[in-house]
Amino acid sequence: MPITLNLTPKEEAVLQKQAARYGMTAEQYIRRRLAKRTFAKAILRKQNLQTLNKLPKSPSDAYEYWKREGVFDVFPTGTDSIELADLLRRQAETRG
């Protein structure tokens, strides 16, 4: 399928320079860039799906996941999270 691009002289020079850098014609360079981008997007899509499939599906799954990942007892002070949030807020307000 033929596609025509109206490039500025500066854009054309950059394209030609990049293509020459890899020993390619401008057409070959554009094809390669498109193929790489398509491949990269496919890989990212696959990784995102794998990540989504690993996410907890229920509250009990989430609890077990957080427990396994060490989310609980992150703060060794034993301070309740609401108390800690209040303490941090007061400290931030008095900073000057």
Stockholm file with secondary structure:
# STOCKHOLM 1.0

chainA/1-96         MPITLNLTPKEEAVLQKQAARYGMTAEQYIRRRLAKRTFAKAILRKQNLQTLNKLPKSPSDAYEYWKREGVFDVFPTGTDSIELADLLRRQAETRG
#=GR chainA/1-96 SS CCCCCCCCHHHHHHHHHHHHHTTCCHHHHHHHHHHHHHHHHHHHHHHHHHHHHHSCCSHHHHHHHHHHHTCTTCSTTCCCHHHHHHHHHHHHHHCC
#=GC SS_cons        CCCCCCCCHHHHHHHHHHHHHTTCCHHHHHHHHHHHHHHHHHHHHHHHHHHHHHSCCSHHHHHHHHHHHTCTTCSTTCCCHHHHHHHHHHHHHHCC
//
